[in-house]
Amino acid sequence: MKTKSKVTTWAAIAALIVLAPLPAAAQRRAQAPEPEEIRTRAEVALGKAQIATCTPTLTSRWGGQGSALDAEGVRRATTFYEMVCEAGPGYIIVEQGENATATPCPVLSLAARQAEAAGQQAGPTCQLPQNQDMVRAIQPLARVAAPDCTVDEAQLVGRTTDGQDRWEISCAGSDGYWIEAQAGAAQPGRVLTCLQVQSAGGPCPMTTQADQVAWARNLVAQTGRTCEIDEVRHVGFSDSDDRRYYEVGCGAAPGFMIRTNLQNAYQAVIDCSAAGGIMGGCTLTDMAVVEAAVTNEMSQRLSQAGGTCAYQDHRVIGRDSNQRTVVEFKCSDRELGVIAFLPEAGATRPGEVMDCIRGEGRSATLACTLTPRAALLARLTQLMTADNKPCDVREFRALGLSADDGDVVEVKCGAGGGFIAELSQDRRSIGRALTCEVSAQRGGDACEL
């Protein structure tokens, strides 16, 4: 007769538990063989079950003998064995004549836990100490899935919709993992850190926050930042550009985000003030703390660049080719606003500070938005009027620097016409103002507004 064999599926676990006489009942029906005979019989039964991933050890257990209905409903003599394998999980083997099924010990342990949780009688579980050691059971797969993990606790926690076993492991002083793999497979199907699992609302009860903080501390060390880290979370990832984001909380100090590749190799640090567009931004840091820290930092950098400002707000415009951060400031004591070029490490030019008029003259991309344009027009109207050049300025255009380091602007007046005017460097007066017609007659700047 051709041998029929299989590894017990999850769907068959309940049937196995019902089919099998409990070991105590089975032992009353037959005398246990000698240990050597048990090992021999167990290895034969394991061969019938075709468990290629198990290399039997000298440790096995006779679980009893009796009779039970097989899968076709025929009552057959049934023998139970428990086998310890050299590596990976052990098995309980149910032998019925030429047929045998083998169920991994972790599967039976999970089924028993689920039955107890539901208030039902638990089925058979493995009794040999080696087979009750879930760390030993997962170790071969864990070495492949998480080579950086020293596994200190493990448990089979369920099965995925596509038929893979799902394990949770905790790692000594580090973040834990979910490992998903087909039963008996040497390679994992999917590996998720507990930080990833928790960010999606899943449980990782064996991994503590202290373990995750210890793991994140090594990542923070690569940023060069000072942070008394007390919390960490997985923010999200992008397969398309090989990026993953974490956020760390730094106690009373502002936290930040860390960008890594998908393998958690460090790439960059991102301040919470600049992380608003990354999957909802920071949540572990009070944004009021972030804003206060940013205010202080930006005010200091502006001062170092030679500017003063009764700070109200700022806007980062970008970075220039000289490795300087370009920032617009809104200041209660600077009615014409501030554009600042703040040097970063490796900057090839010093810092520069100017008002919105000069900034716009340098580039249209530097046009201010925090300082209302109406405020600039009102100030220009005041200066023109003070110079006896009445003009309700409706628009202006910065043309460049004047000979005395002021600025040349074209202003358009509400009543019609306009001027080419030179603003003093201190913005307190108009040095010279020519109507558009006179400027053109003298070969000066032409009006366009």
RAJOFEN-V661790 format. One record per residue. N is the residue number from 0. RES is the residue in three letters. PHI is phi in whole degrees, 0 to 359 (* if undefined). D_FIRST is the distance of its C-alpha to the first C-alpha in Angstrom with 2 decimals. Layout:
N_RES_PHI_D_FIRST / N_RES_PHI_D_FIRST
//
This chain:
0_MET_*_0.00 / 1_LYS_287_3.81 / 2_THR_291_6.35 / 3_LYS_255_9.00 / 4_SER_213_12.36 / 5_LYS_193_16.01 / 6_VAL_274_19.52 / 7_THR_302_21.09 / 8_THR_276_23.62 / 9_TRP_298_27.10 / 10_ALA_294_26.47 / 11_ALA_268_23.70 / 12_ILE_300_25.89 / 13_ALA_299_27.73 / 14_ALA_296_24.63 / 15_LEU_299_23.35 / 16_ILE_296_26.78 / 17_VAL_286_26.82 / 18_LEU_298_23.28 / 19_ALA_281_23.82 / 20_PRO_295_26.04 / 21_LEU_297_28.91 / 22_PRO_308_28.69 / 23_ALA_298_31.70 / 24_ALA_292_30.21 / 25_ALA_294_26.88 / 26_GLN_292_28.80 / 27_ARG_285_30.51 / 28_ARG_264_27.33 / 29_ALA_206_26.34 / 30_GLN_280_28.24 / 31_ALA_296_27.64 / 32_PRO_293_26.27 / 33_GLU_291_28.52 / 34_PRO_307_28.82 / 35_GLU_296_27.24 / 36_GLU_292_24.15 / 37_ILE_300_24.04 / 38_ARG_298_24.17 / 39_THR_297_21.41 / 40_ARG_297_19.06 / 41_ALA_297_20.23 / 42_GLU_294_19.59 / 43_VAL_297_15.97 / 44_ALA_298_15.62 / 45_LEU_297_17.67 / 46_GLY_297_15.43 / 47_LYS_297_12.46 / 48_ALA_281_15.13 / 49_GLN_55_16.14 / 50_ILE_266_19.83 / 51_ALA_287_21.45 / 52_THR_274_24.94 / 53_CYS_252_24.79 / 54_THR_261_25.82 / 55_PRO_298_25.44 / 56_THR_261_28.70 / 57_LEU_279_29.44 / 58_THR_260_29.96 / 59_SER_210_27.27 / 60_ARG_219_27.46 / 61_TRP_274_25.54 / 62_GLY_267_25.91 / 63_GLY_125_25.07 / 64_GLN_214_22.51 / 65_GLY_187_22.26 / 66_SER_221_20.36 / 67_ALA_201_20.28 / 68_LEU_286_19.09 / 69_ASP_272_16.28 / 70_ALA_296_16.74 / 71_GLU_266_15.91 / 72_GLY_85_18.38 / 73_VAL_263_16.25 / 74_ARG_282_17.72 / 75_ARG_225_15.54 / 76_ALA_297_16.73 / 77_THR_231_17.79 / 78_THR_235_19.18 / 79_PHE_246_21.54 / 80_TYR_229_22.60 / 81_GLU_241_25.31 / 82_MET_237_25.36 / 83_VAL_262_28.45 / 84_CYS_260_28.14 / 85_GLU_299_30.82 / 86_ALA_214_31.98 / 87_GLY_81_31.45 / 88_PRO_287_30.00 / 89_GLY_273_27.89 / 90_TYR_220_24.95 / 91_ILE_260_23.86 / 92_ILE_249_20.11 / 93_VAL_252_18.44 / 94_GLU_252_15.25 / 95_GLN_229_13.29 / 96_GLY_63_10.45 / 97_GLU_274_7.89 / 98_ASN_254_10.15 / 99_ALA_208_13.68 / 100_THR_237_16.83 / 101_ALA_231_19.96 / 102_THR_243_23.46 / 103_PRO_300_26.48 / 104_CYS_304_29.19 / 105_PRO_298_31.87 / 106_VAL_294_30.01 / 107_LEU_294_29.89 / 108_SER_298_33.51 / 109_LEU_296_34.55 / 110_ALA_299_32.83 / 111_ALA_294_34.63 / 112_ARG_297_37.93 / 113_GLN_293_37.62 / 114_ALA_294_36.88 / 115_GLU_297_39.87 / 116_ALA_296_42.06 / 117_ALA_270_41.22 / 118_GLY_75_42.06 / 119_GLN_253_38.51 / 120_GLN_288_36.54 / 121_ALA_283_34.84 / 122_GLY_278_31.14 / 123_PRO_293_29.73 / 124_THR_228_30.95 / 125_CYS_287_30.57 / 126_GLN_250_32.88 / 127_LEU_291_33.06 / 128_PRO_305_36.33 / 129_GLN_298_34.84 / 130_ASN_278_32.51 / 131_GLN_271_35.49 / 132_ASP_271_37.40 / 133_MET_288_37.05 / 134_VAL_296_39.28 / 135_ARG_299_36.88 / 136_ALA_295_34.00 / 137_ILE_268_35.87 / 138_GLN_306_37.73 / 139_PRO_301_35.68 / 140_LEU_286_35.95 / 141_ALA_295_39.57 / 142_ARG_299_40.65 / 143_VAL_277_39.76 / 144_ALA_285_40.90 / 145_ALA_218_44.08 / 146_PRO_297_45.09 / 147_ASP_271_48.52 / 148_CYS_257_47.20 / 149_THR_266_47.20 / 150_VAL_291_44.71 / 151_ASP_243_46.07 / 152_GLU_200_44.09 / 153_ALA_206_40.93 / 154_GLN_199_38.97 / 155_LEU_286_36.22 / 156_VAL_245_38.22 / 157_GLY_165_36.10 / 158_ARG_223_34.20 / 159_THR_281_35.83 / 160_THR_294_35.60 / 161_ASP_261_33.61 / 162_GLY_87_30.90 / 163_GLN_261_32.26 / 164_ASP_290_32.75 / 165_ARG_244_36.48 / 166_TRP_250_37.97 / 167_GLU_248_41.58 / 168_ILE_234_43.00 / 169_SER_253_46.56 / 170_CYS_240_48.35 / 171_ALA_300_51.07 / 172_GLY_64_54.42 / 173_SER_204_53.02 / 174_ASP_291_51.51 / 175_GLY_269_47.91 / 176_TYR_217_45.07 / 177_TRP_260_42.37 / 178_ILE_239_39.34 / 179_GLU_245_36.72 / 180_ALA_200_33.41 / 181_GLN_295_29.81 / 182_ALA_305_27.65 / 183_GLY_83_26.97 / 184_ALA_286_29.32 / 185_ALA_272_31.75 / 186_GLN_241_34.43 / 187_PRO_287_36.13 / 188_GLY_275_36.38 / 189_ARG_211_39.81 / 190_VAL_233_42.26 / 191_LEU_233_45.26 / 192_THR_287_48.00 / 193_CYS_296_48.96 / 194_LEU_299_52.32 / 195_GLN_294_50.60 / 196_VAL_301_48.45 / 197_GLN_292_51.54 / 198_SER_294_53.60 / 199_ALA_264_51.12 / 200_GLY_90_51.32 / 201_GLY_272_48.10 / 202_PRO_266_47.94 / 203_CYS_218_47.71 / 204_PRO_293_48.69 / 205_MET_277_47.88 / 206_THR_261_50.30 / 207_THR_267_53.98 / 208_GLN_298_56.96 / 209_ALA_298_58.33 / 210_ASP_297_55.29 / 211_GLN_291_55.76 / 212_VAL_296_59.49 / 213_ALA_298_58.90 / 214_TRP_296_56.69 / 215_ALA_292_59.30 / 216_ARG_300_62.10 / 217_ASN_293_60.84 / 218_LEU_289_60.88 / 219_VAL_298_64.37 / 220_ALA_301_65.64 / 221_GLN_281_65.04 / 222_THR_278_67.31 / 223_GLY_79_70.46 / 224_ARG_270_71.20 / 225_THR_266_72.20 / 226_CYS_207_70.02 / 227_GLU_277_69.45 / 228_ILE_296_66.09 / 229_ASP_235_65.03 / 230_GLU_199_62.49 / 231_VAL_213_60.24 / 232_ARG_217_58.27 / 233_HIS_274_56.15 / 234_VAL_275_58.16 / 235_GLY_165_55.87 / 236_PHE_209_54.75 / 237_SER_225_54.89 / 238_ASP_296_52.12 / 239_SER_294_54.44 / 240_ASP_242_57.02 / 241_ASP_56_54.93 / 242_ARG_229_56.92 / 243_ARG_226_56.27 / 244_TYR_235_58.96 / 245_TYR_237_59.51 / 246_GLU_241_62.48 / 247_VAL_242_63.92 / 248_GLY_263_66.41 / 249_CYS_241_69.20 / 250_GLY_65_70.67 / 251_ALA_282_74.19 / 252_ALA_274_74.33 / 253_PRO_296_72.97 / 254_GLY_274_69.34 / 255_PHE_196_67.94 / 256_MET_257_64.88 / 257_ILE_235_63.02 / 258_ARG_259_61.30 / 259_THR_234_58.42 / 260_ASN_277_55.89 / 261_LEU_293_52.37 / 262_GLN_264_51.50 / 263_ASN_70_54.47 / 264_ALA_279_56.78 / 265_TYR_300_60.37 / 266_GLN_237_62.36 / 267_ALA_199_65.32 / 268_VAL_249_67.02 / 269_ILE_230_68.25 / 270_ASP_294_70.94 / 271_CYS_300_70.34 / 272_SER_296_73.50 / 273_ALA_251_71.83 / 274_ALA_255_68.32 / 275_GLY_300_69.02 / 276_GLY_271_67.14 / 277_ILE_259_63.95 / 278_MET_50_61.66 / 279_GLY_93_64.34 / 280_GLY_78_66.06 / 281_CYS_284_66.45 / 282_THR_233_65.73 / 283_LEU_271_65.98 / 284_THR_243_69.65 / 285_ASP_296_72.55 / 286_MET_295_73.93 / 287_ALA_295_77.44 / 288_VAL_293_76.90 / 289_VAL_299_75.65 / 290_GLU_297_78.68 / 291_ALA_295_81.07 / 292_ALA_293_79.57 / 293_VAL_293_79.67 / 294_THR_303_83.25 / 295_ASN_296_84.26 / 296_GLU_296_82.46 / 297_MET_293_83.83 / 298_SER_296_87.33 / 299_GLN_294_87.24 / 300_ARG_294_86.03 / 301_LEU_295_88.72 / 302_SER_299_91.36 / 303_GLN_297_90.21 / 304_ALA_275_90.61 / 305_GLY_100_94.18 / 306_GLY_250_93.82 / 307_THR_235_94.75 / 308_CYS_192_93.29 / 309_ALA_277_93.45 / 310_TYR_300_89.73 / 311_GLN_236_88.36 / 312_ASP_195_85.32 / 313_HIS_211_83.79 / 314_ARG_217_81.55 / 315_VAL_280_79.74 / 316_ILE_273_80.41 / 317_GLY_161_78.49 / 318_ARG_226_78.99 / 319_ASP_268_81.42 / 320_SER_288_81.11 / 321_ASN_260_82.96 / 322_GLN_61_80.25 / 323_ARG_236_82.22 / 324_THR_280_80.95 / 325_VAL_261_83.06 / 326_VAL_228_83.78 / 327_GLU_264_86.00 / 328_PHE_246_87.68 / 329_LYS_254_89.39 / 330_CYS_230_92.29 / 331_SER_293_94.81 / 332_ASP_255_97.59 / 333_ARG_230_96.74 / 334_GLU_294_97.56 / 335_LEU_263_96.58 / 336_GLY_72_93.16 / 337_VAL_220_91.63 / 338_ILE_244_89.38 / 339_ALA_233_88.30 / 340_PHE_253_86.58 / 341_LEU_258_85.03 / 342_PRO_296_84.02 / 343_GLU_254_80.53 / 344_ALA_300_79.51 / 345_GLY_86_80.35 / 346_ALA_297_82.80 / 347_THR_261_85.17 / 348_ARG_221_87.98 / 349_PRO_288_89.56 / 350_GLY_290_89.30 / 351_GLU_223_91.37 / 352_VAL_226_92.53 / 353_MET_210_94.18 / 354_ASP_271_94.79 / 355_CYS_294_93.09 / 356_ILE_293_95.88 / 357_ARG_292_95.51 / 358_GLY_300_91.73 / 359_GLU_293_91.73 / 360_GLY_293_94.18 / 361_ARG_284_91.73 / 362_SER_198_88.79 / 363_ALA_297_88.01 / 364_THR_291_84.66 / 365_LEU_263_86.75 / 366_ALA_300_88.34 / 367_CYS_287_88.38 / 368_THR_236_86.59 / 369_LEU_285_87.17 / 370_THR_267_90.94 / 371_PRO_300_91.92 / 372_ARG_299_93.65 / 373_ALA_300_96.33 / 374_ALA_291_97.28 / 375_LEU_293_97.78 / 376_LEU_295_99.87 / 377_ALA_295_101.97 / 378_ARG_293_102.76 / 379_LEU_295_103.77 / 380_THR_298_106.01 / 381_GLN_299_107.72 / 382_LEU_292_108.37 / 383_MET_295_109.72 / 384_THR_296_112.01 / 385_ALA_296_113.28 / 386_ASP_264_114.20 / 387_ASN_61_116.23 / 388_LYS_236_113.72 / 389_PRO_307_112.75 / 390_CYS_201_109.26 / 391_ASP_278_106.70 / 392_VAL_294_103.78 / 393_ARG_259_100.99 / 394_GLU_198_98.90 / 395_PHE_218_99.05 / 396_ARG_218_97.70 / 397_ALA_281_97.64 / 398_LEU_252_98.98 / 399_GLY_142_98.96 / 400_LEU_277_101.09 / 401_SER_269_104.89 / 402_ALA_296_107.22 / 403_ASP_260_107.65 / 404_ASP_67_103.90 / 405_GLY_271_103.95 / 406_ASP_227_102.06 / 407_VAL_262_103.19 / 408_VAL_228_102.01 / 409_GLU_261_102.71 / 410_VAL_240_103.35 / 411_LYS_255_103.52 / 412_CYS_264_106.05 / 413_GLY_295_105.67 / 414_ALA_278_109.11 / 415_GLY_109_108.25 / 416_GLY_76_108.67 / 417_GLY_187_107.39 / 418_PHE_221_108.10 / 419_ILE_256_106.93 / 420_ALA_236_107.36 / 421_GLU_252_107.00 / 422_LEU_273_105.57 / 423_SER_291_106.77 / 424_GLN_300_104.23 / 425_ASP_275_104.71 / 426_ARG_62_104.37 / 427_ARG_261_107.70 / 428_SER_203_109.69 / 429_ILE_259_109.83 / 430_GLY_286_111.45 / 431_ARG_204_112.26 / 432_ALA_220_111.38 / 433_LEU_245_112.22 / 434_THR_298_111.76 / 435_CYS_302_109.34 / 436_GLU_294_112.30 / 437_VAL_294_114.19 / 438_SER_300_111.14 / 439_ALA_293_110.56 / 440_GLN_297_114.26 / 441_ARG_270_114.16 / 442_GLY_76_111.06 / 443_GLY_273_108.94 / 444_ASP_295_105.54 / 445_ALA_267_104.97 / 446_CYS_280_103.88 / 447_GLU_234_100.70 / 448_LEU_283_100.27
//
